[in-house]
């Protein structure tokens, strides 16, 4: 998702990482029966417990950016022009398989899987597809961002052969940034407002040159961590979700802050600029539009059981 390069980011944790424990094995989801109302209630309780464990993980490791990236990159492969599930890609848990983890845009995301695998082991009824999106939304909220109106019940794909082809996620420095962003996000069914709002999640995290080819090895904002030091952030407080990304991109006054071609274009393209200018001055408007766009992204290509999904609220 990032579906933006949002996120070729490194894990922000220096903490011990849980072993993979069969991370790349196909899950045993074949032959699932539709959930009864009682089973859906049990599923909601398990999801709530998993969410609490994600919150504790975030407090312990400051891994907010890479968990956002995990959810985005699972969902961001969606192609609205392909009607068949799971060929359409999207939020279906396929990113847990090694073949997709090795896609260039997913460099470093194995670290996110290692971080949450113990939660998946503990709550086996929660699908990878749900856990990825739950972790991503919870990371936004715990970093001070808006409440995301999420639903759950996503069904996992079951084999690596069901992974999407490489090349569906955005590049950081394409020759025509605005055209590239529209090509990628329009394919997902997202519009200009949603492109700009979602880009605002760059307020979190860092780019690491060894993974993405972008950013400085270290800046005054990243040399001391938290977590593994290094990389270049878009904002000075890169674990706080607010509208400072838009302010920093507009002002371009701090050489220690990252500005990618696909960031700069938000204030250069006439349609994108309308929203970028608005979000730079109105954080409430940004939060409202971001929450809506994030929720929409998290549902792309998902197959739900029960069909209307499960709400935790």
C-alpha positions as CSV (number, residue, x, y, z in Angstrom):
1,X,0.0,0.0,0.0
2,X,1.8,1.5,0.4
3,X,0.3,1.0,-1.3
4,X,2.6,3.6,-1.4
5,X,6.2,3.1,-0.7
6,X,4.8,3.8,2.6
7,X,6.4,1.5,3.2
8,X,9.4,-0.1,2.4
9,X,10.1,0.6,6.0
10,X,12.2,-1.2,8.5
11,X,10.9,-2.7,11.7
12,X,11.3,-0.3,14.6
13,X,12.2,-2.8,17.1
14,X,15.4,-4.0,18.6
15,X,13.5,-6.6,20.7
16,X,13.8,-10.3,20.3
17,X,11.8,-11.7,17.4
18,X,9.6,-14.7,17.7
19,X,10.6,-17.7,15.6
20,X,8.6,-18.3,12.4
21,X,7.1,-21.6,13.4
22,X,5.8,-22.6,10.0
23,X,5.2,-19.1,8.7
24,X,5.2,-20.1,5.1
25,X,3.0,-23.2,5.4
26,X,-0.4,-23.0,3.9
27,X,-3.2,-22.5,6.4
28,X,-5.9,-25.1,6.8
29,X,-8.8,-23.0,5.7
30,X,-10.2,-25.3,3.0
31,X,-13.7,-26.4,3.6
32,X,-14.6,-23.7,6.1
33,X,-18.3,-23.5,6.8
34,X,-20.1,-20.2,7.1
35,X,-20.1,-18.9,10.7
36,X,-23.2,-19.1,12.8
37,X,-24.1,-16.1,14.9
38,X,-22.7,-17.7,18.0
39,X,-19.5,-18.6,16.2
40,X,-19.3,-15.0,14.9
41,X,-19.6,-13.8,18.5
42,X,-16.7,-16.1,19.5
43,X,-14.7,-14.8,16.5
44,X,-15.3,-11.2,17.6
45,X,-14.1,-12.1,21.2
46,X,-10.9,-13.7,19.8
47,X,-10.3,-10.7,17.5
48,X,-10.7,-8.3,20.4
49,X,-8.1,-10.3,22.4
50,X,-5.7,-10.4,19.5
51,X,-6.1,-6.6,19.2
52,X,-5.1,-6.2,22.8
53,X,-2.0,-8.3,22.2
54,X,-1.2,-6.1,19.2
55,X,-1.5,-3.0,21.4
56,X,0.9,-4.6,23.9
57,X,3.3,-5.4,21.1
58,X,3.2,-1.8,19.9
59,X,4.0,-0.5,23.4
60,X,6.9,-2.9,23.7
61,X,8.5,-2.5,20.3
62,X,7.4,0.7,18.7
63,X,6.7,-1.3,15.5
64,X,3.8,0.9,14.3
65,X,5.2,1.7,10.9
66,X,6.0,-1.8,9.7
67,X,2.6,-3.1,10.9
68,X,0.9,-0.4,8.9
69,X,3.0,-1.4,5.9
70,X,2.1,-5.1,6.4
71,X,-1.6,-4.4,6.1
72,X,-1.3,-2.0,3.2
73,X,0.9,-4.3,1.2
74,X,-1.4,-7.3,1.6
75,X,-4.4,-5.2,0.5
76,X,-2.7,-3.1,-2.1
77,X,-2.3,-5.8,-4.7
78,X,-6.0,-5.6,-5.5
79,X,-7.1,-5.2,-9.1
80,X,-10.7,-4.2,-9.6
81,X,-10.6,-5.3,-13.2
82,X,-10.2,-9.0,-12.2
83,X,-13.5,-10.3,-10.8
84,X,-12.3,-13.7,-9.6
85,X,-11.1,-14.3,-6.0
86,X,-8.3,-14.6,-5.2
87,X,-6.8,-13.7,-8.6
88,X,-7.9,-10.1,-8.0
89,X,-5.4,-9.9,-5.1
90,X,-6.2,-7.8,-2.0
91,X,-6.6,-8.4,1.7
92,X,-6.5,-12.2,1.7
93,X,-3.4,-13.1,3.7
94,X,-1.2,-14.0,0.7
95,X,1.6,-11.9,2.0
96,X,2.5,-14.6,4.5
97,X,3.9,-16.8,1.7
98,X,7.6,-16.6,0.9
99,X,7.1,-16.0,-2.8
100,X,5.2,-12.8,-2.2
101,X,7.5,-11.7,0.7
102,X,10.3,-11.8,-1.9
103,X,8.7,-9.2,-4.1
104,X,10.9,-6.1,-4.2
105,X,8.3,-3.8,-2.7
106,X,8.0,-6.1,0.4
107,X,11.7,-6.0,1.4
108,X,11.9,-6.3,5.2
109,X,8.3,-7.3,5.8
110,X,9.3,-10.7,7.0
111,X,10.2,-8.8,10.2
112,X,6.6,-7.8,10.7
113,X,5.5,-11.4,10.2
114,X,7.9,-12.5,12.8
115,X,6.6,-9.9,15.3
116,X,3.0,-11.0,15.0
117,X,3.4,-14.7,14.5
118,X,3.1,-15.5,18.2
119,X,-0.3,-13.6,18.2
120,X,-1.4,-15.7,15.3
121,X,-0.3,-18.9,17.1
122,X,-2.2,-17.8,20.2
123,X,-5.4,-16.9,18.3
124,X,-5.5,-19.6,15.7
125,X,-9.1,-18.7,14.7
126,X,-8.0,-15.3,13.5
127,X,-7.0,-15.4,9.8
128,X,-3.8,-13.9,8.6
129,X,-5.8,-11.6,6.4
130,X,-7.7,-10.2,9.4
131,X,-4.6,-10.1,11.6
132,X,-2.7,-8.0,9.0
133,X,-5.5,-5.5,8.8
134,X,-6.2,-5.5,12.5
135,X,-2.5,-4.8,13.2
136,X,-2.3,-2.0,10.7
137,X,-5.4,-0.2,11.9
138,X,-4.5,-0.6,15.5
139,X,-1.0,0.8,14.8
140,X,-2.6,3.9,13.3
141,X,-4.9,4.4,16.3
142,X,-2.2,3.7,18.9
143,X,0.1,6.3,17.3
144,X,-2.5,8.9,17.9
145,X,-4.4,8.6,14.6
146,X,-8.1,8.3,14.0
147,X,-10.3,5.4,14.9
148,X,-10.6,3.2,11.7
149,X,-14.1,1.8,11.1
150,X,-13.0,-1.8,10.5
151,X,-14.8,-5.0,9.9
152,X,-13.4,-8.5,10.1
153,X,-14.0,-12.0,8.9
154,X,-11.6,-12.0,5.9
155,X,-10.9,-15.4,4.5
156,X,-7.3,-16.5,3.8
157,X,-5.9,-17.9,0.6
158,X,-4.5,-21.3,1.2
159,X,-1.5,-21.8,-1.1
160,X,1.4,-19.7,-2.5
161,X,0.1,-20.4,-6.0
162,X,-2.7,-17.9,-5.1
163,X,-0.3,-15.0,-4.5
164,X,-0.6,-12.1,-6.9
165,X,2.1,-11.4,-9.5
166,X,4.9,-8.9,-8.6
167,X,4.5,-5.3,-9.7
168,X,1.2,-4.2,-8.4
169,X,2.5,-2.0,-5.6
170,X,3.7,1.6,-6.1
171,X,7.3,2.6,-6.8
172,X,9.0,5.4,-5.0
173,X,10.6,7.3,-7.9
174,X,8.7,6.7,-11.1
175,X,9.4,8.9,-14.1
176,X,5.9,10.4,-13.9
177,X,4.9,10.3,-10.2
178,X,1.3,11.6,-10.6
179,X,0.6,9.3,-13.5
180,X,2.1,6.4,-11.7
181,X,0.1,7.0,-8.5
182,X,-3.1,7.2,-10.4
183,X,-2.4,4.1,-12.4
184,X,-1.8,2.0,-9.3
185,X,-4.5,3.4,-7.0
186,X,-7.2,3.8,-9.7
187,X,-6.6,0.1,-10.4
188,X,-7.6,-0.5,-6.8
189,X,-10.7,1.6,-7.2
190,X,-9.3,4.5,-5.2
191,X,-9.6,8.2,-6.2
192,X,-7.4,11.3,-5.9
193,X,-8.7,12.3,-2.4
194,X,-7.9,8.8,-1.2
195,X,-4.5,8.8,-2.8
196,X,-3.5,12.0,-0.9
197,X,-5.1,10.9,2.4
198,X,-3.4,7.6,2.4
199,X,-0.1,9.2,1.5
200,X,-0.4,11.0,4.8
201,X,0.4,7.8,6.6
202,X,4.0,8.6,5.7
203,X,3.9,10.6,8.9
204,X,4.9,7.3,10.4
205,X,8.1,5.4,9.9
206,X,11.4,5.7,8.0
207,X,12.8,4.7,4.6
208,X,15.9,2.6,4.7
209,X,18.2,2.8,1.7
210,X,19.4,-0.8,2.0
211,X,15.8,-1.9,1.5
212,X,14.2,0.7,-0.8
213,X,17.1,2.5,-2.3
214,X,15.7,5.8,-0.8
215,X,16.6,7.9,2.2
216,X,19.7,8.7,4.2
217,X,21.4,5.9,6.2
218,X,20.8,8.1,9.4
219,X,19.5,11.5,10.4
220,X,19.3,13.5,13.7
221,X,15.7,12.1,14.0
222,X,16.6,8.4,13.6
223,X,20.1,7.9,14.9
224,X,18.9,7.0,18.4
225,X,15.9,4.9,17.4
226,X,13.6,3.9,19.1
227,X,14.2,0.4,17.9
228,X,17.0,-0.2,15.4
229,X,18.6,3.2,14.6
230,X,18.9,4.6,11.1
231,X,17.0,5.4,8.0
232,X,15.3,8.7,7.1
233,X,11.8,9.7,8.2
234,X,9.3,12.0,6.6
235,X,8.5,13.7,9.9
236,X,10.5,14.6,13.0
237,X,8.2,12.6,15.3
238,X,7.9,9.5,13.1
239,X,6.0,7.4,15.6
240,X,3.2,10.0,16.0
241,X,0.3,10.0,13.5
242,X,-0.8,13.6,12.7
243,X,-0.8,15.9,9.7
244,X,2.9,16.9,10.0
245,X,3.7,15.0,6.8
246,X,1.8,17.5,4.7
247,X,3.3,20.5,6.5
248,X,6.8,19.1,6.1
249,X,6.3,18.4,2.4
250,X,4.9,21.8,1.8
251,X,7.6,23.7,3.6
252,X,10.6,21.6,2.4
253,X,12.9,23.3,5.0
254,X,14.5,20.4,6.7
255,X,17.1,18.4,4.8
256,X,16.9,15.6,7.4
257,X,13.3,14.9,6.4
258,X,12.6,12.7,3.4
259,X,10.7,13.9,0.3
260,X,10.2,11.3,-2.4
261,X,9.0,12.2,-5.9
262,X,5.6,10.7,-5.1
263,X,5.5,12.9,-2.0
264,X,6.5,16.1,-3.7
265,X,3.9,15.6,-6.5
266,X,1.1,16.0,-3.9
267,X,1.7,19.7,-3.9
268,X,2.5,19.9,-7.7
269,X,-0.4,18.1,-9.3
270,X,-3.4,20.4,-9.4
271,X,-5.9,17.8,-8.2
272,X,-3.7,16.3,-5.5
273,X,-2.8,19.8,-4.3
274,X,-6.4,20.6,-3.3
275,X,-6.4,17.9,-0.7
276,X,-2.7,18.2,0.3
277,X,-3.2,21.9,1.1
278,X,-6.4,21.2,3.1
279,X,-4.7,18.4,5.1
280,X,-1.7,20.6,5.9
281,X,-4.0,23.1,7.6
282,X,-6.9,21.0,8.9
283,X,-5.9,17.8,10.8
284,X,-9.5,16.9,11.6
285,X,-10.3,16.8,7.9
286,X,-7.2,14.7,7.3
287,X,-8.2,12.3,10.0
288,X,-11.7,11.9,8.8
289,X,-10.7,11.3,5.2
290,X,-7.8,9.0,6.2
291,X,-10.0,6.8,8.4
292,X,-12.4,6.3,5.6
293,X,-9.7,5.6,3.0
294,X,-7.8,3.2,5.3
295,X,-11.0,1.2,6.0
296,X,-11.8,1.0,2.2
297,X,-8.2,-0.1,1.5
298,X,-8.4,-2.8,4.1
299,X,-11.4,-4.4,2.5
300,X,-10.1,-4.5,-1.1
301,X,-10.4,-7.9,-2.6
302,X,-11.5,-9.5,0.7
303,X,-13.9,-12.3,0.9
304,X,-15.8,-12.2,4.2
305,X,-17.3,-15.0,6.4
306,X,-19.9,-14.1,7.5
307,X,-20.6,-12.1,4.3
308,X,-21.3,-8.8,6.1
309,X,-18.2,-9.1,8.2
310,X,-17.7,-8.9,12.0
311,X,-17.7,-5.6,13.9
312,X,-15.7,-5.3,17.1
313,X,-17.5,-2.1,18.3
